Amino acid sequence: MKDEGRELRWQVRIVRQQRDFSVEESLYQETQGHPPEELLKSRAGKGTWYSQGGGKIPLGVAATSCALAAAAADATFPGREVGSFIKGWTFCDPSPSYLRMPTSPRDDGIELDSWGRNLAGRLLEINQKDAALYGRITQAVRNILGVPESIEAIASDDGEVFLLQREAGFQFRIHQKSVSTGTLRMLALITALLGHKEASLIGIEEPENYVHPGALAAFAEYLREASDHLQVLVTTHSPILLNYLTRRRRCALFAGVTQEPR
């Protein structure tokens, strides 16, 4: 991260020791005409960070915790800009079991949870604050999958929020618990892509799961649209999706295929 002749370099390394994992972190400040200055150093949660006016301060967090996040909570830490930037990162790997659950008041949040635990609550909030954005999200899912005709987020008397879906040919609306996994997962992915206005980076895990291969072309267009204003990182096992993502504007969006060796 560069700012007026000052550059901050944050490095993270995941270390495996038998069955356990730990995190190693370092943050250096480089200023023109001066040698690099260490602002943070941590290994397995133990280390130090530099405070303006207070010198080095001991750091003690869990072995897999982010030391930068702990240090950046203090206003005297000179590397807070990096911490603020990373707060804009979000990751989305919606879980089928969580997606079928209504949003309880304790699970409600400002942004969509990484596993989709508050999908209904997040959509209700978006609809209340920005009905046009809510319409864009539901229309995008319909463009990709062909369904549903409409999706409604409803708050019950006990504070829980659930989804009702309307499809052509069905007399009654379909409760969130009975909506197909592919529809719910795509709804969560599009909500993350279009509904997270403060994100600087979004990571998406295997968006092809539970989705017909024929829908991936349309989904790739929304990934490209999102990559105009944020960095998108996609992991996938699908060469079909990868082909759609790398056909044009290759440098704007990163995608990788992982597969077992033959």
Buried (B, 14 or more C-beta within 10 A) or exposed (E): EEEEEBBBBBEBEEEEEEEEEBBBBBBBBBEEEEEEEEBBBBBBBBBBBBBEEEEBBEBEBEBEBBBBEBBBEBEEBBBBBBBEBBEBBBEBBBBBEBBBBBBBEEBBEEBBBBBBBBBBBBBBBBBEEBEEBBEBBBEBBBBBBBBBEEBBBBBEEEEBBBBBBBBEEEEEBBEBEEBBBBBBBBBBBBBBBBBBEEBBBBBBBBBBBBBEEEBBBBBBEBBBEBBEEBBBBBBBBBEBBBBBBEEEEEEBBBBEEEEEEE
